[in-house]
């Protein structure tokens, strides 16, 4: 589907873009991938890896700036929306800035994609958008709703919009694994709560879910990857077996357990071999056989949360992942 196509990635210098770009170049050989982001230094650093690859373009811009999006989207076939303000405490203390990027930016992108005739758009979401308790999660829930409704605005033959939702990305900048790695020599690791659990996903799995969404989507679906959970205390033991675990308490806006599908969404959720799909509640799209395909509706009391997950990552599995990806931890 992406072969010989032009793809734009908002926030493309972030963790997702750093993995999406080389994987997509190798798998599909697109005509062009445009990296759209506001940090010129990150673009300059990333460009060093693609000096002789004419398929890569860099475009300075911010999703808050609709005019700049219109210019960047000229001739674009597919968009991955990865730009976001996403650090939970930062969003709590800078709420207006988070709203400007995560909600207003989403609106700008939807409008621009429809007007420029972009074929398909996949927006990245988060487990924090399900039953949110913090501002970041609330803005991403609003963003998800905007992308779902964007299909009604674009018309039957216009742009299609879908969302992918997943949990903690292992080894990405700002996440718990590189944090523990950076301070393990101190002999003490901060644990917010010994009961805390998190979903675990690799960046490669996240990229593959986006590819699947592009291929499968009719418009308005929220794709939720089936991924394992892990207790944060067990994760800490793998990273620094000898370190003391110090309980420091939950930070503002932080959950004890993460959730990707709440009971309110169960009626509209279907299960597949490797993922779930939450179908839109509007326009009776949740009853559309083209969107359901071969899915099986989940039970009415279904909840997909990190503490009630059927699949748990073992210490050995995480240890193996760390050994294989040690050179990338905290750098992407």
GIRA-V805459 format. One record per backbone hydrogen bond with DSSP energy under -1.0 kcal/mol. CO is the residue of the C=O (numbers start at 1). NH is the residue of the N-H. Records with the same first field share a line. If there is no record, write none. Layout:
# GIRA-V805459
CO=NH + NH
This chain:
# GIRA-V805459
2=5
5=31 + 32
6=77 + 78
7=34
8=80
9=36
10=82
11=14
14=18
16=19 + 20
17=21
19=23
20=24
21=25
22=26
23=27
24=28
29=4
32=7
33=57
34=9
35=59
36=11 + 12
37=61
39=43
40=44
41=45
42=46
43=47
46=49
47=50
50=53
53=56
55=33
57=35
59=37
62=65
65=69
66=70
67=71
68=72
69=73
71=74
73=76
77=119 + 120
78=8
79=122
80=10
81=124
87=91
88=92
89=93
90=94
94=98
95=99
96=100
97=101
98=102
99=103 + 104
103=107
104=108
105=109
106=110
107=111
108=112
109=113
110=114
111=115
112=116
113=118
119=160
120=79
121=162
122=81
123=164
126=129
127=130
134=138
135=139
136=140
137=141
138=142
139=143
140=144
141=145
142=146
143=147
144=148
145=149
146=150
148=151
149=152 + 153
150=154
155=158
160=121
161=220
162=123
163=223
164=125
165=225
166=127
168=201
169=172
171=330
172=175
175=179
176=180
177=181
178=182
179=183
183=186
184=187
187=244
189=246
191=248
193=196
196=232
198=230
201=170
202=206
203=207
204=208
205=209
206=210
207=211
208=212
209=213
210=214
211=215
212=216
213=217
221=163
222=278
223=165
224=276
228=200
229=313
230=198
231=235
232=236
233=237
234=238
235=239
236=240
240=243
244=189
246=191
251=254
256=197
258=306
261=304
262=265
265=268
266=269
268=279
269=298
270=277
271=296
274=226
275=272
276=224
277=270
278=222
282=285
284=287
285=288
288=292
289=293
292=295
296=271
299=302
304=260 + 261
311=229
314=318
315=319
316=320
317=321
318=322
319=323
320=324
321=325
325=328 + 329
328=331
